[in-house]
């Protein structure tokens, strides 16, 4: 994958993460107020665990691979 394509993809991903970080508090505070902190943190932990399993199962193997080959 050419460096320009990789940089563009990383830039878009970073921009989207900043947008989500700006909007997330307005969406999550009502849910936190409704469910309470215990259920909220449990839900976050479950989502993180699911993402970790998905990356481990579906992500490309990059061990000892050259950067240009990823």
The first five atom37 places (N, CA, C, CB, O) and aatype in JSON, in Angstrom:
{
  "aatype": [20, 20, 20, 20, 20, 20, 20, 20, 20, 20, 20, 20, 20, 20, 20, 20, 20, 20, 20, 20, 20, 20, 20, 20, 20, 20, 20, 20, 20, 20, 20, 20, 20, 20, 20, 20, 20, 20, 20, 20, 20, 20, 20, 20, 20, 20, 20, 20, 20, 20, 20, 20, 20, 20, 20, 20, 20, 20, 20, 20, 20, 20, 20, 20, 20, 20, 20, 20, 20, 20],
  "atom_mask": [
    [1, 1, 1, 1, 1],
    [1, 1, 1, 1, 1],
    [1, 1, 1, 1, 1],
    [1, 1, 1, 1, 1],
    [1, 1, 1, 1, 1],
    [1, 1, 1, 1, 1],
    [1, 1, 1, 1, 1],
    [1, 1, 1, 1, 1],
    [1, 1, 1, 1, 1],
    [1, 1, 1, 1, 1],
    [1, 1, 1, 1, 1],
    [1, 1, 1, 1, 1],
    [1, 1, 1, 1, 1],
    [1, 1, 1, 1, 1],
    [1, 1, 1, 1, 1],
    [1, 1, 1, 1, 1],
    [1, 1, 1, 1, 1],
    [1, 1, 1, 1, 1],
    [1, 1, 1, 1, 1],
    [1, 1, 1, 1, 1],
    [1, 1, 1, 1, 1],
    [1, 1, 1, 1, 1],
    [1, 1, 1, 1, 1],
    [1, 1, 1, 1, 1],
    [1, 1, 1, 1, 1],
    [1, 1, 1, 1, 1],
    [1, 1, 1, 1, 1],
    [1, 1, 1, 1, 1],
    [1, 1, 1, 1, 1],
    [1, 1, 1, 1, 1],
    [1, 1, 1, 1, 1],
    [1, 1, 1, 1, 1],
    [1, 1, 1, 1, 1],
    [1, 1, 1, 1, 1],
    [1, 1, 1, 1, 1],
    [1, 1, 1, 1, 1],
    [1, 1, 1, 1, 1],
    [1, 1, 1, 1, 1],
    [1, 1, 1, 1, 1],
    [1, 1, 1, 1, 1],
    [1, 1, 1, 1, 1],
    [1, 1, 1, 1, 1],
    [1, 1, 1, 1, 1],
    [1, 1, 1, 1, 1],
    [1, 1, 1, 1, 1],
    [1, 1, 1, 1, 1],
    [1, 1, 1, 1, 1],
    [1, 1, 1, 1, 1],
    [1, 1, 1, 1, 1],
    [1, 1, 1, 1, 1],
    [1, 1, 1, 1, 1],
    [1, 1, 1, 1, 1],
    [1, 1, 1, 1, 1],
    [1, 1, 1, 1, 1],
    [1, 1, 1, 1, 1],
    [1, 1, 1, 1, 1],
    [1, 1, 1, 1, 1],
    [1, 1, 1, 1, 1],
    [1, 1, 1, 1, 1],
    [1, 1, 1, 1, 1],
    [1, 1, 1, 1, 1],
    [1, 1, 1, 1, 1],
    [1, 1, 1, 1, 1],
    [1, 1, 1, 1, 1],
    [1, 1, 1, 1, 1],
    [1, 1, 1, 1, 1],
    [1, 1, 1, 1, 1],
    [1, 1, 1, 1, 1],
    [1, 1, 1, 1, 1],
    [1, 1, 1, 1, 1]
  ],
  "atom_positions": [
    [[0.85, -1.17, 0.0], [0.0, 0.0, 0.0], [0.9, 1.24, 0.0], [-0.97, 0.0, 1.23], [1.8, 1.34, 0.83]],
    [[0.68, 2.15, -0.89], [1.5, 3.36, -0.95], [1.35, 4.21, 0.31], [1.13, 4.18, -2.18], [0.32, 4.19, 0.98]],
    [[2.39, 4.94, 0.61], [2.4, 5.77, 1.83], [1.3, 6.82, 1.81], [3.76, 6.44, 1.99], [0.71, 7.1, 2.85]],
    [[1.02, 7.41, 0.66], [-0.02, 8.46, 0.58], [-1.39, 7.89, 0.94], [-0.06, 9.08, -0.83], [-2.16, 8.54, 1.64]],
    [[-1.68, 6.69, 0.46], [-2.97, 6.07, 0.76], [-3.05, 5.77, 2.26], [-3.18, 4.77, -0.08], [-4.08, 6.01, 2.9]],
    [[-1.98, 5.23, 2.8], [-1.95, 4.9, 4.22], [-2.1, 6.17, 5.07], [-0.63, 4.17, 4.57], [-2.84, 6.16, 6.05]],
    [[-1.41, 7.23, 4.71], [-1.52, 8.49, 5.45], [-2.92, 9.08, 5.38], [-0.51, 9.49, 4.92], [-3.43, 9.6, 6.37]],
    [[-3.55, 8.99, 4.22], [-4.91, 9.52, 4.07], [-5.88, 8.72, 4.95], [-5.36, 9.47, 2.59], [-6.75, 9.29, 5.6]],
    [[-5.73, 7.41, 4.95], [-6.6, 6.57, 5.78], [-6.39, 6.87, 7.26], [-6.34, 5.08, 5.5], [-7.36, 6.94, 8.02]],
    [[-5.16, 7.05, 7.68], [-4.89, 7.37, 9.08], [-5.44, 8.75, 9.44], [-3.38, 7.32, 9.35], [-5.98, 8.93, 10.53]],
    [[-5.31, 9.7, 8.54], [-5.84, 11.04, 8.8], [-7.34, 11.05, 8.94], [-5.43, 11.98, 7.69], [-7.88, 11.72, 9.82]],
    [[-8.02, 10.32, 8.09], [-9.48, 10.25, 8.18], [-9.92, 9.56, 9.46], [-10.07, 9.53, 6.97], [-10.87, 9.98, 10.11]],
    [[-9.23, 8.5, 9.82], [-9.55, 7.78, 11.05], [-9.34, 8.68, 12.26], [-8.69, 6.51, 11.18], [-10.17, 8.71, 13.17]],
    [[-8.23, 9.43, 12.28], [-7.97, 10.34, 13.39], [-9.03, 11.44, 13.45], [-6.57, 10.95, 13.25], [-9.49, 11.78, 14.54]],
    [[-9.42, 11.98, 12.31], [-10.45, 13.03, 12.29], [-11.78, 12.5, 12.81], [-10.63, 13.57, 10.86], [-12.46, 13.18, 13.57]],
    [[-12.13, 11.29, 12.42], [-13.37, 10.7, 12.89], [-13.31, 10.46, 14.4], [-13.65, 9.38, 12.16], [-14.31, 10.66, 15.1]],
    [[-12.17, 10.04, 14.91], [-12.04, 9.82, 16.35], [-12.19, 11.13, 17.12], [-10.68, 9.17, 16.67], [-12.78, 11.13, 18.21]],
    [[-11.68, 12.23, 16.58], [-11.83, 13.53, 17.24], [-13.3, 13.97, 17.23], [-10.94, 14.61, 16.55], [-13.79, 14.52, 18.21]],
    [[-14.0, 13.72, 16.12], [-15.41, 14.07, 16.04], [-16.22, 13.27, 17.05], [-15.94, 13.83, 14.62], [-17.08, 13.82, 17.74]],
    [[-15.95, 11.98, 17.13], [-16.66, 11.14, 18.1], [-16.35, 11.59, 19.52], [-16.27, 9.65, 17.91], [-17.24, 11.63, 20.37]],
    [[-15.1, 11.94, 19.8], [-14.73, 12.41, 21.14], [-15.46, 13.7, 21.5], [-13.21, 12.62, 21.22], [-15.74, 13.94, 22.67]],
    [[-15.76, 14.53, 20.52], [-16.47, 15.78, 20.78], [-17.96, 15.54, 21.03], [-16.29, 16.75, 19.61], [-18.56, 16.25, 21.84]],
    [[-18.54, 14.57, 20.37], [-19.98, 14.32, 20.46], [-20.33, 13.34, 21.58], [-20.5, 13.8, 19.14], [-21.42, 13.41, 22.15]],
    [[-19.43, 12.44, 21.89], [-19.71, 11.35, 22.83], [-20.23, 11.81, 24.2], [-18.48, 10.55, 23.03], [-21.18, 11.2, 24.69]],
    [[-19.68, 12.83, 24.83], [-20.21, 13.21, 26.14], [-21.69, 13.59, 26.12], [-19.42, 14.37, 26.7], [-22.42, 13.31, 27.07]],
    [[-22.13, 14.21, 25.05], [-23.54, 14.62, 24.96], [-24.47, 13.42, 24.79], [-23.74, 15.59, 23.81], [-25.63, 13.49, 25.17]],
    [[-23.95, 12.34, 24.22], [-24.76, 11.13, 24.03], [-24.71, 10.21, 25.25], [-24.29, 10.38, 22.79], [-25.69, 9.53, 25.55]],
    [[-23.58, 10.19, 25.93], [-23.41, 9.21, 27.0], [-23.89, 9.69, 28.37], [-21.97, 8.85, 27.1], [-24.27, 8.87, 29.2]],
    [[-23.89, 10.98, 28.61], [-24.32, 11.46, 29.93], [-25.76, 11.09, 30.26], [-24.15, 12.95, 30.0], [-26.03, 10.7, 31.4]],
    [[-26.7, 11.2, 29.33], [-28.06, 10.76, 29.66], [-28.12, 9.25, 29.95], [-29.01, 11.11, 28.51], [-28.88, 8.82, 30.82]],
    [[-27.35, 8.47, 29.23], [-27.34, 7.03, 29.47], [-26.72, 6.74, 30.83], [-26.57, 6.28, 28.35], [-27.23, 5.9, 31.57]],
    [[-25.64, 7.41, 31.17], [-24.99, 7.25, 32.47], [-25.94, 7.63, 33.59], [-23.71, 8.09, 32.55], [-25.99, 6.96, 34.62]],
    [[-26.69, 8.69, 33.41], [-27.65, 9.12, 34.41], [-28.75, 8.09, 34.6], [-28.27, 10.48, 34.02], [-29.22, 7.86, 35.72]],
    [[-29.17, 7.46, 33.52], [-30.25, 6.48, 33.56], [-29.79, 5.14, 34.15], [-30.81, 6.26, 32.17], [-30.49, 4.57, 34.98]],
    [[-28.64, 4.63, 33.73], [-28.19, 3.3, 34.13], [-27.33, 3.29, 35.39], [-27.43, 2.68, 33.02], [-27.32, 2.3, 36.13]],
    [[-26.63, 4.36, 35.64], [-25.72, 4.4, 36.77], [-24.32, 3.99, 36.33], [-26.21, 3.48, 37.91], [-24.15, 3.4, 35.26]],
    [[-23.32, 4.31, 37.14], [-21.94, 4.07, 36.72], [-21.55, 2.59, 36.62], [-21.02, 4.75, 37.68], [-20.76, 2.23, 35.75]],
    [[-22.09, 1.75, 37.49], [-21.72, 0.33, 37.47], [-22.07, -0.34, 36.16], [-22.39, -0.4, 38.6], [-21.22, -0.99, 35.55]],
    [[-23.3, -0.19, 35.72], [-23.72, -0.79, 34.46], [-23.03, -0.14, 33.28], [-25.23, -0.68, 34.3], [-22.73, -0.8, 32.28]],
    [[-22.78, 1.16, 33.37], [-22.11, 1.87, 32.29], [-20.7, 1.33, 32.07], [-22.05, 3.37, 32.58], [-20.31, 1.05, 30.94]],
    [[-19.93, 1.18, 33.15], [-18.56, 0.68, 33.03], [-18.54, -0.79, 32.62], [-17.8, 0.86, 34.34], [-17.65, -1.21, 31.89]],
    [[-19.5, -1.55, 33.07], [-19.6, -2.95, 32.65], [-19.86, -3.02, 31.14], [-20.73, -3.68, 33.43], [-19.25, -3.84, 30.44]],
    [[-20.74, -2.17, 30.64], [-21.01, -2.13, 29.21], [-19.77, -1.74, 28.41], [-22.14, -1.16, 28.91], [-19.51, -2.32, 27.36]],
    [[-19.02, -0.78, 28.91], [-17.78, -0.38, 28.24], [-16.78, -1.52, 28.23], [-17.16, 0.85, 28.92], [-16.12, -1.76, 27.22]],
    [[-16.66, -2.24, 29.35], [-15.73, -3.36, 29.43], [-16.12, -4.47, 28.45], [-15.68, -3.92, 30.86], [-15.25, -5.07, 27.82]],
    [[-17.4, -4.74, 28.32], [-17.86, -5.76, 27.38], [-17.54, -5.34, 25.94], [-19.38, -6.01, 27.55], [-17.1, -6.17, 25.15]],
    [[-17.76, -4.09, 25.61], [-17.46, -3.61, 24.26], [-15.96, -3.69, 23.96], [-17.94, -2.17, 24.09], [-15.58, -4.07, 22.85]],
    [[-15.13, -3.34, 24.91], [-13.68, -3.43, 24.71], [-13.26, -4.88, 24.52], [-12.92, -2.8, 25.9], [-12.43, -5.17, 23.67]],
    [[-13.83, -5.79, 25.31], [-13.51, -7.21, 25.17], [-13.94, -7.72, 23.79], [-14.18, -8.03, 26.28], [-13.2, -8.48, 23.16]],
    [[-15.11, -7.33, 23.34], [-15.59, -7.76, 22.01], [-14.69, -7.23, 20.9], [-17.03, -7.28, 21.77], [-14.38, -7.95, 19.95]],
    [[-14.26, -5.97, 21.0], [-13.36, -5.41, 20.0], [-12.02, -6.13, 20.0], [-13.15, -3.92, 20.24], [-11.44, -6.36, 18.94]],
    [[-11.53, -6.49, 21.18], [-10.25, -7.2, 21.27], [-10.34, -8.57, 20.61], [-9.83, -7.35, 22.73], [-9.42, -8.98, 19.89]],
    [[-11.43, -9.27, 20.84], [-11.63, -10.59, 20.22], [-11.75, -10.44, 18.7], [-12.88, -11.29, 20.79], [-11.2, -11.25, 17.95]],
    [[-12.47, -9.42, 18.25], [-12.64, -9.22, 16.81], [-11.31, -8.91, 16.14], [-13.63, -8.09, 16.53], [-11.02, -9.45, 15.06]],
    [[-10.49, -8.07, 16.74], [-9.19, -7.74, 16.16], [-8.29, -8.97, 16.15], [-8.52, -6.59, 16.94], [-7.6, -9.23, 15.16]],
    [[-8.3, -9.72, 17.24], [-7.46, -10.93, 17.31], [-7.88, -11.96, 16.27], [-7.53, -11.54, 18.72], [-7.03, -12.63, 15.69]],
    [[-9.18, -12.1, 16.05], [-9.68, -13.12, 15.13], [-9.64, -12.68, 13.66], [-11.1, -13.48, 15.5], [-9.33, -13.48, 12.78]],
    [[-9.93, -11.41, 13.41], [-10.09, -10.95, 12.04], [-8.95, -10.09, 11.52], [-11.36, -10.19, 11.92], [-8.82, -9.89, 10.31]],
    [[-8.13, -9.59, 12.41], [-7.05, -8.69, 12.01], [-5.95, -9.43, 11.26], [-6.47, -8.0, 13.22], [-5.75, -10.62, 11.46]],
    [[-5.24, -8.71, 10.4], [-4.15, -9.34, 9.65], [-2.97, -9.63, 10.57], [-3.72, -8.44, 8.48], [-2.7, -8.9, 11.52]],
    [[-2.27, -10.7, 10.28], [-1.06, -11.04, 11.03], [0.08, -10.18, 10.51], [-0.72, -12.56, 10.91], [0.41, -10.23, 9.32]],
    [[0.68, -9.39, 11.38], [1.74, -8.46, 10.95], [3.07, -8.72, 11.64], [1.32, -7.03, 11.22], [3.98, -7.91, 11.54]],
    [[3.19, -9.83, 12.33], [4.46, -10.15, 13.01], [5.57, -10.29, 12.0], [4.33, -11.45, 13.84], [5.45, -11.05, 11.04]],
    [[6.64, -9.56, 12.19], [7.86, -9.63, 11.37], [7.59, -9.35, 9.9], [8.5, -11.0, 11.5], [8.36, -9.76, 9.04]],
    [[6.51, -8.64, 9.59], [6.2, -8.29, 8.21], [6.76, -6.9, 7.93], [4.66, -8.35, 7.94], [6.67, -6.01, 8.78]],
    [[7.34, -6.68, 6.75], [7.83, -5.33, 6.42], [6.65, -4.36, 6.28], [8.67, -5.35, 5.11], [5.55, -4.76, 5.89]],
    [[6.89, -3.1, 6.59], [5.83, -2.1, 6.56], [5.19, -1.99, 5.18], [6.38, -0.74, 6.99], [3.98, -1.81, 5.07]],
    [[5.98, -2.09, 4.13], [5.43, -1.98, 2.78], [4.52, -3.16, 2.44], [6.55, -1.88, 1.76], [3.71, -3.06, 1.53]],
    [[4.65, -4.26, 3.15], [3.83, -5.42, 2.86], [2.54, -5.48, 3.64], [4.6, -6.64, 3.12], [1.72, -6.38, 3.42]],
    [[2.34, -4.54, 4.56], [1.14, -4.57, 5.4], [0.03, -3.81, 4.71], [1.41, -3.98, 6.8], [-1.08, -3.71, 5.25]]
  ]
}
